[in-house]
Amino acid sequence: MSKSEEDMKKIAVFLHSRYNNVEYEEILQMISGDDDLRRVIRQLSAIYDENSSIDWEKIKSPAHEVFRNLLKDIKSAKSSRDNNVAVRVFDSSLLPLPEGVRPAGVDTRRIKYIVNDQFVELSLYPVSPGSYEVIGQITGTFANEGFSAYMEHTNKNFSVIVNDCGVFRFPRVPVGKYSLTITNETQTIARVELDL
Amino acid sequence: MSDLHQGNITNLIDKCKMGDEQAWFQLVDLIAPVIFSICKQNRLSRDEGFDIYGQVCYELVNNINKLKSPSKILYFVATMTRRKIYSLYRKMRVKDYIDIDISELIPDEKSPNPEKNLESLRRREWLFEAMMKLPEKEYQLLHLLFFDKNEPSYKDIAKKMKIPVSSIGPTRGKALNSLKRIIKWKKIK
């Protein structure tokens, strides 16, 4: 191994913070007389630190999944005639369970949507093997304007009044695909496609 | 990072603008670590981090056509991430319970004394930009030498890059010199 090759190995060890005292001294000595090298190493260290502060490989797959759904929702919102189709920006069901946690048969789920600078946040709690309690909240510009929320399925419809805090609750909704719409007296504010 | 270099980031963003889904995922691989790093620095939970990530991605997809300077994309993402975190803090009313005004921590482009984290991010951005100006072989070599988590040996690097082991040293020297020149030219202190 040539001298420069050894030097590069030392820099790599330095960047990975896996040096012993002797190596550390050697590296410091090596870079102390070279301003340019010191600058480059500082830059490289910064970028390495940024990259290594999170384990991207562990979260890459759920992050891609979240993004895939987001793109799909945005496409669907753009192709819709209405401008009130909500886009899902967070869905707890897409995230991996923490290490050592076993998946439950039916899990609670939190979902967050954006539509026209407003957020619609839903919490789904299983109340029986075939049904969920759905609690939602609208936050944003129109949060306190006396809305109603409707959940529509092919043969099941539910409706509730949204309270002054923008909160609404469907106590027991059977599993299935629903279209949740939030409306005021004159217009639909948000439309959310929901698969329970 | 290697994806970032393919034809440079401007090309990547152009492809995203045209709706190329693969390009979008390459861009996500570039920006997501920045978003999650900032979330981690701000001690957000995993769920909060993903929440912010989703919101920033939403803003990026909706504003990609308005980006005047594609090479500043990391800056856009970092600023957007901080704004979203601030909104989260505000919503949680954390601001009321701490003795500093968080808004001061939210840098804007004109901020003369940006916070340390932003400095680090800028260095990263500068280095990205500088590295992007390197010829692809040189860029790839520096990436394999310093940023590949598998820490490949010289033999592996040579195999991967289809070059003889003996040319790694000179190429690396050339790459670092080019990088120094670019950094000097950009007057990075």
Interface residues (C-beta under 8 A of the other chain):
Chain A: S2 S4 E5 M8 I11 A12 L15 H16 D36 L37 R39 V40 R42 Q43 L44 A46 I47 Y48 D49 E50 N51 S53 I54 W56 E57 I59 K60 P62 A63 H64 V66 F67 L70 L71 I74 V87 R88 V89 F90 S92 L95 P98 R110 K112 I114 T139
Chain B: E21 W24 F25 V28 D29 A32 P33 V34 F36 S37 K40 Q41 R46 D47 F50 D51 Y53 G54 Q55 C57 Y58 V61 N62 K91 S120 L121 R123 R124 W126 L127 F128 A130 L145 F146 F147 K149 E151 Y154 I168 G169 R172 G173 L176 L179 K180 I183 K184 I188
